[in-house]
Amino acid sequence: MDDPRGPAPEPPPGPWGTYRMVAGMWIRSTMAYRSSFALTLVAGFCVTFFDFVAILLMFGQVKGLGGFTFAEVALLYGTAGTSFGIADLVMGSVQRMGRRVRDGSLDVFLMRPAPLIAQVAADKFALRRFGRVLQGLVVLVWGLLLLDVAWTPVKVLLLPVTVVCGAVIFSALMVLGASAQFWMQDAAEVTNSFTYGGNTLLGYPPTVFAQDLVRGVVYVVPLAFVNWLPALYVLGRPAPAGVPEGAAFAAPLVAAVCCGIAGIAWRAGVRSYRSTGS
């Protein structure tokens, strides 16, 4: 017999289900204007490619940069750019957290029976950001075609693992920065210095920077694990002074630790939230 109370209500979607539903809604909205989307995608690709044009201009005057050839710098730029592009595409919306806290719009997300982080990350999902991913991939493939590297199975496997782990590390930093905005609503530019600024930093060889800065992005903010350390192993170059050789393979562990720290910070921020002005 049918239950007189009617069908049981469906359980609320999990994080992935929520993210997929919200992002899918914004993608359908974007694709309703395909010509506009195509133009913004191409424009985004061209704008980000101008960053690499500066490197091209440098190599028009010199044969090396910090002891690295053009192909080696292209590998560094491409891996960092692709990783950051993926993180920005998937998690970039969390960086609006300060504005949501200030105007109270975060309350709307908290009223819904769905994971907050998935809602915030997928809100206003901008498919046009894929242009940054595409630009990074183009430079990465270009660099790989020019490289003269003795490839081994370990190096071949390390390259995609590096890109994925780099995207996870950047995503964790974005969530960590968004968490800080529960207390410091105007800190978006500070956190951007570690994400957008970190992406720019990693596009250049570590040899052009001071050793103190290199140590900082290894032991303090672990940006070096996004591409520097794995790429140096692929290129057959030694790790920076004071960094063990095995650090090139530590990116998955570092990414997991970063996610753990970001998760703790996010939960602490949510617990401290008291609506507008908290």
Backbone bond lengths (Angstrom), bond angles and torsions (degrees), N, CA, C in turn:
res aa  C-N    CA-C-N  psi(-1)  N-CA   C-N-CA  omega(-1)  CA-C   N-CA-C  phi
1 M - - - 1.468 - - 1.530 110.17 -
2 D 1.324 113.78 149.15 1.472 118.02 179.24 1.515 110.04 -71.66
3 D 1.284 114.97 143.95 1.460 120.75 177.02 1.524 108.83 -68.60
4 P 1.371 119.01 119.81 1.479 120.39 -178.59 1.529 112.84 -62.89
5 R 1.305 116.45 -17.89 1.460 119.09 179.65 1.525 112.37 -81.32
6 G 1.348 115.06 -4.30 1.448 118.66 179.31 1.520 111.34 88.67
7 P 1.326 117.19 176.51 1.473 120.49 -179.51 1.517 111.25 -65.31
8 A 1.320 115.00 147.61 1.468 120.28 178.71 1.521 109.50 -67.19
9 P 1.335 117.36 140.08 1.466 119.13 178.85 1.517 111.65 -64.18
10 E 1.317 115.23 144.98 1.459 119.97 178.94 1.519 110.01 -70.58
11 P 1.327 117.17 141.48 1.471 119.32 178.20 1.520 109.92 -66.40
12 P 1.331 117.81 151.24 1.467 119.74 178.33 1.521 110.72 -62.39
13 P 1.327 117.76 147.18 1.465 120.10 -179.16 1.527 111.84 -65.98
14 G 1.315 115.97 151.57 1.456 121.09 176.44 1.516 110.77 -77.40
15 P 1.341 117.15 -175.25 1.473 120.30 -177.70 1.528 113.11 -57.25
16 W 1.342 116.13 -47.47 1.459 118.42 -177.61 1.524 111.21 -67.02
17 G 1.352 116.39 -42.00 1.458 119.47 178.74 1.516 112.16 -61.82
18 T 1.337 116.32 -42.01 1.464 120.59 178.10 1.518 110.80 -63.10
19 Y 1.326 116.14 -46.61 1.463 119.94 -178.90 1.526 110.17 -60.79
20 R 1.310 116.58 -44.30 1.467 120.33 -177.95 1.524 111.52 -63.64
21 M 1.338 116.96 -40.66 1.458 120.72 -179.11 1.531 111.45 -66.65
22 V 1.338 116.59 -47.40 1.464 119.84 -177.67 1.529 110.79 -68.33
23 A 1.345 116.45 -46.47 1.464 119.50 179.24 1.525 110.95 -62.62
24 G 1.332 116.84 -39.41 1.458 120.41 179.01 1.519 112.04 -61.18
25 M 1.338 115.97 -37.84 1.469 119.75 177.87 1.522 110.81 -62.22
26 W 1.342 116.90 -44.30 1.459 120.21 -179.62 1.527 111.76 -70.42
27 I 1.328 117.33 -32.77 1.466 119.98 177.39 1.521 110.32 -67.04
28 R 1.332 117.18 -43.14 1.469 120.22 177.77 1.524 110.68 -61.93
29 S 1.329 115.94 -38.66 1.462 119.29 177.50 1.527 110.97 -64.14
30 T 1.320 116.63 -41.23 1.463 120.94 179.86 1.521 111.69 -65.83
31 M 1.331 116.49 -43.37 1.458 120.64 -175.70 1.518 112.81 -75.00
32 A 1.325 117.48 -5.20 1.463 119.64 174.04 1.528 110.42 -68.29
33 Y 1.327 116.15 -20.69 1.466 121.95 178.10 1.526 107.50 -124.08
34 R 1.305 115.69 76.63 1.464 121.62 -171.26 1.528 112.49 -64.50
35 S 1.312 117.47 -39.45 1.464 119.52 -179.19 1.523 110.75 -64.99
36 S 1.321 115.97 -42.70 1.464 119.98 178.31 1.519 110.46 -62.79
37 F 1.347 116.21 -41.70 1.460 119.70 178.57 1.519 111.28 -62.27
38 A 1.339 116.94 -43.61 1.458 120.42 -179.30 1.523 111.20 -61.93
39 L 1.318 116.68 -40.91 1.464 120.27 179.73 1.524 111.93 -66.31
40 T 1.343 116.68 -42.91 1.469 119.30 179.72 1.525 110.96 -68.77
41 L 1.340 117.36 -32.74 1.455 120.61 177.55 1.526 110.75 -65.50
42 V 1.325 115.89 -46.37 1.465 120.45 178.80 1.525 110.36 -64.69
43 A 1.337 116.63 -41.01 1.461 120.24 179.62 1.523 110.75 -63.44
44 G 1.345 116.49 -42.26 1.460 119.98 178.01 1.515 112.00 -62.84
45 F 1.322 116.27 -39.94 1.468 120.61 177.93 1.525 110.35 -62.24
46 C 1.334 116.61 -45.53 1.467 120.47 -177.03 1.525 111.53 -67.37
47 V 1.340 116.45 -41.66 1.466 119.77 -178.17 1.524 110.64 -62.63
48 T 1.334 117.35 -46.02 1.460 119.47 -179.77 1.528 111.45 -70.33
49 F 1.333 117.63 -29.25 1.460 119.57 179.91 1.523 111.57 -67.30
50 F 1.339 116.93 -24.31 1.469 119.44 178.14 1.522 111.10 -62.08
51 D 1.339 117.59 -26.80 1.465 119.55 175.44 1.527 110.48 -60.80
52 F 1.323 115.52 -40.44 1.462 119.79 -179.75 1.521 111.31 -75.51
53 V 1.322 116.52 -25.19 1.463 119.80 177.34 1.524 110.50 -59.64
54 A 1.339 116.86 -35.71 1.466 119.92 178.08 1.528 110.83 -60.36
55 I 1.337 116.40 -38.94 1.468 120.23 177.56 1.524 110.30 -68.30
56 L 1.324 116.76 -39.67 1.466 120.19 177.23 1.522 110.93 -59.89
57 L 1.326 116.29 -41.22 1.460 119.97 179.55 1.526 111.26 -65.53
58 M 1.334 116.62 -37.64 1.470 119.87 177.04 1.517 110.56 -59.85
59 F 1.335 115.80 -46.80 1.469 119.35 -177.02 1.525 111.62 -75.35
60 G 1.306 117.60 -7.79 1.455 119.06 170.82 1.519 111.84 -74.00
61 Q 1.360 115.73 -16.88 1.460 120.77 -178.96 1.526 113.08 -111.58
62 V 1.319 117.60 -23.65 1.468 121.35 -178.02 1.523 109.00 -129.82
63 K 1.325 115.20 160.94 1.466 120.17 179.81 1.521 112.64 -94.79
64 G 1.326 116.52 -15.54 1.455 119.74 -179.47 1.510 110.60 -151.08
65 L 1.318 116.09 159.78 1.458 122.48 178.50 1.524 107.91 -130.64
66 G 1.335 115.73 107.58 1.457 119.33 -177.19 1.514 112.59 63.27
67 G 1.343 116.66 28.04 1.458 120.07 -178.76 1.514 113.98 85.84
68 F 1.332 118.50 3.49 1.460 122.95 -179.42 1.521 109.84 -106.51
69 T 1.322 116.07 141.48 1.458 120.96 177.71 1.525 110.03 -80.54
70 F 1.334 115.38 172.75 1.461 119.93 179.34 1.523 111.04 -60.18
71 A 1.331 117.98 -43.81 1.463 121.02 -178.46 1.526 111.22 -62.97
72 E 1.330 116.94 -37.96 1.464 120.48 -179.79 1.530 111.14 -68.99
73 V 1.334 116.66 -40.36 1.460 120.08 176.57 1.530 110.43 -66.57
74 A 1.337 116.93 -37.19 1.464 120.36 177.03 1.523 110.63 -62.39
75 L 1.336 117.40 -36.48 1.461 120.57 176.71 1.526 110.56 -63.93
76 L 1.328 116.60 -44.78 1.460 120.49 178.57 1.524 111.05 -62.82
77 Y 1.325 115.32 -47.26 1.461 120.05 -178.68 1.527 110.90 -63.90
78 G 1.325 116.39 -43.51 1.455 120.52 -176.59 1.516 113.33 -66.49
79 T 1.337 116.94 -42.45 1.466 118.95 179.52 1.526 111.08 -66.69
80 A 1.335 116.82 -44.34 1.471 119.98 179.43 1.528 110.47 -65.51
81 G 1.327 116.90 -44.09 1.457 120.65 -178.53 1.513 112.86 -64.32
82 T 1.338 116.91 -40.65 1.462 120.17 179.13 1.518 110.86 -67.31
83 S 1.330 116.91 -44.69 1.468 120.46 179.75 1.522 110.89 -61.98
84 F 1.328 116.02 -47.04 1.460 118.54 -179.63 1.525 110.98 -65.87
85 G 1.330 117.35 -38.46 1.462 120.37 178.98 1.521 112.02 -60.28
86 I 1.336 116.64 -42.03 1.465 120.30 178.38 1.521 110.34 -64.45
87 A 1.335 116.70 -45.19 1.467 120.57 179.39 1.521 111.17 -62.61
88 D 1.326 116.81 -42.08 1.462 120.65 -179.42 1.522 111.03 -66.58
89 L 1.327 117.04 -36.73 1.459 121.39 178.53 1.526 110.75 -66.76
90 V 1.320 116.58 -44.18 1.466 121.11 -172.72 1.527 112.25 -84.17
91 M 1.347 117.36 -40.25 1.466 120.89 -171.13 1.527 113.66 -121.42
92 G 1.305 118.51 3.71 1.459 120.98 -173.75 1.519 114.10 -59.61
93 S 1.326 118.13 -28.44 1.463 120.55 -176.80 1.520 113.13 -68.43
94 V 1.329 118.37 -19.96 1.471 119.08 -179.21 1.523 111.24 -66.40
95 Q 1.321 117.10 -17.22 1.456 119.50 -178.18 1.528 112.63 -73.72
96 R 1.339 117.17 -4.24 1.468 120.81 173.83 1.518 112.27 -88.06
97 M 1.315 117.52 8.95 1.453 121.11 -173.45 1.524 112.33 -57.70
98 G 1.314 118.54 -40.63 1.459 121.05 -179.28 1.516 111.96 -57.15
99 R 1.325 116.92 -42.97 1.468 120.90 179.04 1.524 110.83 -65.43
100 R 1.319 117.01 -39.71 1.471 119.93 -179.66 1.527 111.74 -66.57
101 V 1.324 115.80 -36.01 1.459 119.35 177.89 1.524 110.39 -68.64
102 R 1.332 117.00 -40.74 1.462 120.73 -177.75 1.523 112.40 -66.04
103 D 1.346 116.92 -43.85 1.471 118.80 -175.11 1.525 113.50 -94.18
104 G 1.337 117.27 -0.67 1.458 120.33 176.78 1.514 114.74 79.75
105 S 1.335 118.48 3.69 1.462 120.11 -178.83 1.525 112.52 -67.15
106 L 1.332 117.25 -15.68 1.461 119.62 177.30 1.522 111.20 -65.45
107 D 1.329 117.60 -24.32 1.465 121.21 -179.90 1.526 111.22 -58.93
108 V 1.327 116.62 -34.94 1.465 120.51 -179.80 1.523 110.50 -61.79
109 F 1.326 116.87 -41.48 1.463 120.88 179.53 1.528 110.93 -67.36
110 L 1.330 116.28 -37.76 1.469 120.02 -178.17 1.524 112.39 -68.61
111 M 1.316 117.62 -23.45 1.466 120.94 -179.52 1.517 112.49 -78.31
112 R 1.308 117.87 -15.52 1.460 121.50 -177.52 1.527 110.88 -87.06
113 P 1.317 117.30 141.96 1.479 120.41 -179.88 1.526 111.79 -80.41
114 A 1.311 116.30 61.53 1.469 121.60 -178.73 1.519 108.26 -149.34
115 P 1.329 117.82 153.86 1.473 120.83 -178.98 1.520 111.70 -56.71
116 L 1.321 115.18 130.64 1.470 120.53 -175.90 1.518 111.97 -63.76
117 I 1.326 118.08 -44.77 1.458 121.02 -175.32 1.524 111.02 -61.46
118 A 1.342 117.08 -37.30 1.464 120.33 179.83 1.524 110.72 -68.74
119 Q 1.332 116.65 -38.98 1.463 119.79 178.58 1.524 111.64 -65.33
120 V 1.316 115.68 -46.08 1.467 120.34 -177.41 1.522 110.99 -65.94
121 A 1.336 116.74 -41.53 1.466 120.17 -178.16 1.522 112.47 -67.80
122 A 1.332 116.55 -34.73 1.467 120.15 -176.09 1.518 112.89 -89.86
123 D 1.338 118.29 -15.35 1.459 120.42 -178.19 1.525 110.36 -62.56
124 K 1.334 114.86 134.67 1.475 121.62 -178.02 1.530 111.28 55.65
125 F 1.325 116.14 40.03 1.463 121.91 178.37 1.527 109.25 -54.00
126 A 1.325 116.57 120.32 1.464 121.96 -174.38 1.524 109.90 -104.31
127 L 1.319 116.29 97.62 1.458 120.14 -179.19 1.525 111.43 -64.94
128 R 1.332 117.34 -20.47 1.465 120.08 179.32 1.526 111.85 -62.98
129 R 1.342 117.17 -21.56 1.458 120.61 178.51 1.522 112.29 -65.78
130 F 1.315 116.65 -12.02 1.464 119.42 176.31 1.523 110.89 -62.47
131 G 1.333 116.85 -22.05 1.462 119.95 176.92 1.518 111.83 -59.70
132 R 1.340 117.47 -34.81 1.466 120.61 177.57 1.521 110.84 -68.13
133 V 1.336 116.39 -39.29 1.469 120.39 177.50 1.530 109.68 -63.06
134 L 1.320 115.74 -46.22 1.463 120.55 -179.04 1.519 111.34 -61.55
135 Q 1.333 116.40 -40.79 1.466 119.81 179.44 1.519 111.09 -63.42
136 G 1.334 116.93 -43.59 1.461 120.19 177.73 1.516 112.14 -62.18
137 L 1.330 116.71 -39.99 1.465 120.35 179.69 1.520 111.50 -66.05
138 V 1.329 117.04 -39.04 1.471 120.54 179.77 1.528 110.19 -61.87
139 V 1.333 116.83 -45.86 1.460 120.28 179.25 1.522 110.83 -66.64
140 L 1.331 117.12 -38.84 1.463 120.98 179.58 1.534 111.00 -62.49
141 V 1.330 116.88 -47.14 1.469 120.39 178.95 1.526 110.28 -64.11
142 W 1.307 116.40 -40.02 1.469 121.24 177.81 1.526 110.00 -58.82
143 G 1.316 116.68 -48.01 1.456 120.29 179.16 1.522 112.59 -62.89
144 L 1.331 117.09 -41.25 1.468 120.62 -179.83 1.528 111.44 -64.05
145 L 1.331 116.49 -36.79 1.470 119.70 179.45 1.525 111.86 -67.90
146 L 1.330 116.62 -28.32 1.466 120.30 -178.20 1.523 113.11 -91.00
147 L 1.323 116.50 -17.80 1.456 120.08 -175.17 1.525 112.61 -69.94
148 D 1.314 114.74 145.02 1.466 121.34 172.56 1.524 106.89 -113.14
149 V 1.337 115.26 86.41 1.461 121.78 -174.51 1.524 109.11 -123.21
150 A 1.325 115.61 140.11 1.465 120.64 174.67 1.526 107.66 -80.49
151 W 1.328 115.84 93.81 1.458 120.09 -174.84 1.525 111.42 -73.96
152 T 1.318 114.45 138.85 1.462 122.41 174.30 1.523 107.41 -126.68
153 P 1.328 117.90 163.54 1.482 118.98 177.56 1.524 112.98 -55.33
154 V 1.330 116.64 -35.84 1.469 120.07 -179.99 1.529 110.39 -65.26
155 K 1.327 116.85 -44.15 1.468 120.31 -179.43 1.528 110.95 -66.96
156 V 1.327 116.60 -39.93 1.466 120.32 179.39 1.531 110.35 -62.45
157 L 1.317 116.95 -42.67 1.461 121.03 179.52 1.525 111.72 -71.75
158 L 1.326 116.53 -34.47 1.464 120.61 -176.66 1.520 111.78 -64.96
159 L 1.319 118.06 -31.54 1.458 120.84 -174.69 1.537 112.23 -64.18
160 P 1.344 120.36 -54.25 1.475 118.18 177.78 1.521 113.21 -65.72
161 V 1.340 117.03 -33.59 1.462 119.63 176.81 1.523 110.16 -62.11
162 T 1.339 116.58 -39.24 1.461 121.46 178.14 1.519 111.24 -61.21
163 V 1.323 117.08 -45.17 1.467 120.96 -178.64 1.530 110.60 -63.71
164 V 1.328 116.64 -45.03 1.472 120.56 -178.82 1.526 110.66 -66.06
165 C 1.329 116.79 -47.37 1.472 119.96 179.94 1.523 111.26 -64.46
166 G 1.329 116.80 -36.56 1.457 119.83 176.50 1.520 111.61 -61.78
167 A 1.342 116.58 -40.82 1.468 120.14 177.36 1.524 110.91 -63.73
168 V 1.338 116.98 -39.07 1.466 120.60 178.84 1.527 110.80 -66.15
169 I 1.336 117.44 -42.06 1.467 120.96 179.57 1.527 110.28 -63.40
170 F 1.326 117.71 -45.70 1.463 120.39 177.90 1.535 110.51 -62.05
171 S 1.334 117.03 -41.04 1.463 120.48 179.07 1.520 110.99 -62.20
172 A 1.336 116.23 -42.17 1.462 119.96 178.88 1.524 110.77 -63.24
173 L 1.330 117.19 -39.37 1.459 120.12 177.70 1.528 111.21 -65.04
174 M 1.323 117.09 -36.18 1.469 120.28 177.30 1.521 110.95 -64.95
175 V 1.334 116.39 -43.14 1.467 120.33 178.47 1.523 110.22 -66.06
176 L 1.320 116.57 -40.22 1.465 120.63 178.03 1.533 110.43 -62.19
177 G 1.328 116.51 -42.59 1.460 120.11 177.15 1.520 112.01 -65.49
178 A 1.340 116.68 -39.35 1.465 119.87 177.56 1.523 110.68 -64.72
179 S 1.321 117.08 -35.67 1.460 120.92 178.50 1.519 110.88 -63.89
180 A 1.327 116.69 -39.56 1.465 120.16 179.50 1.519 111.47 -63.36
181 Q 1.328 116.89 -25.83 1.459 119.72 -177.17 1.525 112.98 -75.87
182 F 1.329 118.40 -8.14 1.454 119.65 170.71 1.527 110.20 -64.49
183 W 1.320 116.23 -31.29 1.463 120.91 179.57 1.537 112.01 -102.46
184 M 1.337 116.62 -34.15 1.466 121.42 -177.84 1.524 108.12 -120.78
185 Q 1.315 116.49 86.15 1.468 120.75 -171.90 1.521 113.63 -62.92
186 D 1.320 118.12 -19.85 1.462 121.35 -177.62 1.528 112.36 -105.89
187 A 1.325 116.19 26.71 1.470 120.31 -175.37 1.524 112.70 -96.63
188 A 1.329 117.74 12.31 1.469 119.60 -176.00 1.523 111.78 -59.64
189 E 1.334 117.10 -41.04 1.463 119.88 -177.84 1.529 111.39 -68.26
190 V 1.328 116.33 -31.53 1.465 119.57 177.19 1.519 110.13 -65.70
191 T 1.332 116.41 -46.56 1.462 119.49 -179.81 1.527 111.24 -68.27
192 N 1.332 117.37 -32.16 1.463 120.10 178.38 1.523 111.95 -64.25
193 S 1.327 116.41 -26.14 1.463 119.31 178.98 1.523 111.43 -65.29
194 F 1.326 117.26 -25.44 1.463 120.48 178.80 1.528 112.32 -90.52
195 T 1.327 117.65 -19.92 1.465 120.77 -179.18 1.527 110.50 -99.49
196 Y 1.320 116.60 -69.25 1.468 119.50 177.57 1.529 110.67 -63.70
197 G 1.343 115.96 -43.19 1.463 119.18 177.98 1.515 112.13 -64.95
198 G 1.330 116.33 -39.06 1.464 119.98 177.93 1.511 112.23 -64.11
199 N 1.327 116.84 -38.05 1.458 120.33 177.34 1.524 111.02 -61.64
200 T 1.331 116.70 -42.72 1.471 120.55 177.53 1.523 110.90 -64.41
201 L 1.325 116.85 -43.46 1.464 121.76 -179.90 1.525 111.28 -58.71
202 L 1.335 116.70 -44.90 1.463 120.80 -174.27 1.525 113.16 -74.43
203 G 1.319 117.12 -8.66 1.458 119.63 177.19 1.515 113.37 -78.42
204 Y 1.334 117.02 -4.49 1.459 122.19 -179.67 1.528 109.66 -119.16
205 P 1.314 118.19 155.78 1.468 120.64 -179.02 1.527 111.57 -64.65
206 P 1.324 118.05 146.88 1.470 120.29 177.95 1.523 113.10 -64.35
207 T 1.336 116.87 -20.31 1.463 120.29 -177.34 1.523 113.35 -69.96
208 V 1.335 117.98 -14.18 1.464 119.34 -179.66 1.523 111.68 -89.97
209 F 1.333 116.95 -1.67 1.456 120.70 -178.22 1.527 110.40 -112.54
210 A 1.327 115.09 159.82 1.462 120.68 177.61 1.517 110.43 -65.41
211 Q 1.332 116.80 149.06 1.452 121.27 -177.91 1.529 112.41 -61.61
212 D 1.328 117.03 -32.44 1.467 119.61 178.60 1.527 110.91 -64.03
213 L 1.332 116.57 -38.74 1.457 120.09 177.83 1.526 110.59 -67.07
214 V 1.327 116.81 -41.34 1.463 120.76 178.85 1.528 110.37 -61.74
215 R 1.331 116.79 -43.43 1.472 119.53 178.20 1.529 110.67 -63.61
216 G 1.338 116.05 -35.75 1.459 119.69 -179.79 1.517 112.63 -63.65
217 V 1.348 117.90 -38.68 1.457 120.19 -179.31 1.532 111.66 -85.31
218 V 1.316 116.78 3.31 1.469 121.11 172.19 1.522 110.20 -102.26
219 Y 1.341 116.33 -49.10 1.461 120.82 -170.11 1.530 114.48 -103.65
220 V 1.337 118.38 -16.75 1.465 119.98 -178.67 1.529 110.01 -106.45
221 V 1.323 117.07 -72.30 1.469 121.89 172.33 1.524 106.25 -104.31
222 P 1.321 118.70 105.64 1.475 120.77 -165.97 1.523 114.69 -74.91
223 L 1.324 116.65 53.02 1.456 120.23 179.38 1.522 112.37 -69.62
224 A 1.337 117.28 -26.33 1.459 120.05 -177.76 1.519 112.17 -61.02
225 F 1.342 116.94 -23.54 1.464 120.22 179.85 1.524 111.99 -78.61
226 V 1.344 116.67 -10.65 1.462 119.91 176.72 1.522 110.35 -65.50
227 N 1.366 115.84 -44.30 1.470 116.88 178.69 1.525 114.07 -153.23
228 W 1.328 119.70 -32.18 1.456 120.23 -173.65 1.520 112.62 -54.07
229 L 1.321 117.08 -57.99 1.464 119.61 -173.30 1.527 112.68 -67.75
230 P 1.343 119.81 -46.53 1.480 118.11 175.77 1.523 112.91 -62.69
231 A 1.341 116.91 -38.97 1.465 119.55 -178.22 1.520 111.58 -66.99
232 L 1.325 117.30 -36.64 1.462 119.71 177.70 1.525 110.70 -62.25
233 Y 1.325 116.40 -37.50 1.474 119.15 177.43 1.527 110.22 -66.37
234 V 1.327 117.39 -44.13 1.462 121.05 179.11 1.526 110.79 -60.04
235 L 1.329 116.38 -38.96 1.465 121.20 -178.06 1.525 112.68 -80.82
236 G 1.332 116.87 -6.21 1.454 120.04 -179.17 1.512 113.24 74.44
237 R 1.320 116.73 26.38 1.461 121.42 -179.86 1.527 109.79 -104.02
238 P 1.330 117.22 151.89 1.468 119.70 -179.31 1.525 111.32 -71.13
239 A 1.319 115.86 152.90 1.457 121.21 176.21 1.527 109.70 -70.51
240 P 1.338 118.88 157.92 1.471 120.51 177.29 1.519 111.75 -56.09
241 A 1.309 116.28 154.89 1.461 121.72 -178.02 1.528 110.88 -55.63
242 G 1.324 114.61 132.23 1.454 120.08 178.44 1.513 114.99 87.29
243 V 1.323 117.33 -2.40 1.472 121.34 -179.84 1.523 108.69 -106.76
244 P 1.325 118.95 124.73 1.471 120.46 -179.11 1.524 111.77 -65.04
245 E 1.321 115.93 149.44 1.459 121.17 -178.06 1.524 111.86 -60.92
246 G 1.335 116.85 -35.43 1.462 120.26 -178.32 1.510 114.19 -67.35
247 A 1.345 117.61 -8.17 1.462 120.35 -180.00 1.524 111.92 -63.29
248 A 1.322 117.72 -21.04 1.461 120.50 179.44 1.521 111.89 -62.64
249 F 1.334 117.11 -23.30 1.463 121.15 -177.15 1.530 111.99 -103.41
250 A 1.321 117.18 8.03 1.465 121.03 -175.08 1.525 112.84 -91.93
251 A 1.333 118.50 0.60 1.466 120.27 -176.05 1.537 112.87 -57.61
252 P 1.347 120.65 -43.36 1.472 118.71 178.38 1.527 112.71 -60.41
253 L 1.333 117.30 -40.72 1.465 120.30 178.66 1.521 110.63 -66.14
254 V 1.329 117.14 -43.94 1.464 121.12 179.46 1.528 110.12 -62.84
255 A 1.330 117.19 -41.17 1.471 120.51 178.68 1.526 110.66 -61.76
256 A 1.348 117.16 -41.42 1.468 120.89 179.18 1.527 111.29 -64.62
257 V 1.329 116.54 -41.76 1.467 120.30 178.80 1.524 110.34 -65.00
258 C 1.323 117.27 -42.65 1.465 120.86 178.90 1.527 110.90 -61.16
259 C 1.327 116.64 -40.92 1.468 119.96 178.26 1.525 110.57 -64.02
260 G 1.331 116.81 -40.66 1.450 120.11 178.58 1.512 112.19 -62.09
261 I 1.325 116.62 -45.72 1.470 120.97 179.57 1.531 110.13 -64.47
262 A 1.335 116.54 -43.02 1.463 120.00 179.72 1.524 111.04 -63.21
263 G 1.338 116.84 -38.41 1.456 120.33 178.83 1.521 111.98 -64.42
264 I 1.326 116.36 -42.73 1.470 120.55 177.88 1.529 110.77 -62.67
265 A 1.336 116.33 -44.87 1.465 120.39 -179.89 1.525 110.93 -64.28
266 W 1.330 116.97 -40.05 1.463 120.46 -179.93 1.527 110.91 -63.36
267 R 1.312 117.52 -46.30 1.467 119.98 179.90 1.529 110.71 -63.27
268 A 1.327 117.47 -38.65 1.466 120.21 178.02 1.532 110.43 -64.70
269 G 1.318 117.56 -40.19 1.451 120.77 178.53 1.519 112.59 -64.64
270 V 1.331 116.23 -43.62 1.467 120.24 179.61 1.524 110.65 -63.28
271 R 1.325 116.94 -41.60 1.479 120.50 179.79 1.524 111.49 -64.67
272 S 1.334 116.73 -30.13 1.467 119.54 -178.61 1.518 113.14 -82.99
273 Y 1.325 117.59 -11.07 1.462 121.19 -174.29 1.522 111.02 -70.59
274 R 1.315 117.23 131.49 1.465 123.34 179.90 1.524 110.40 -129.94
275 S 1.305 117.00 39.06 1.457 123.38 -178.68 1.514 111.09 69.50
276 T 1.325 118.07 -165.45 1.460 122.69 -170.75 1.517 111.99 -54.61
277 G 1.337 114.83 129.13 1.457 120.79 175.98 1.500 113.80 89.25
278 S 1.362 118.86 2.60 1.465 119.73 -179.15 1.518 110.89 -70.63
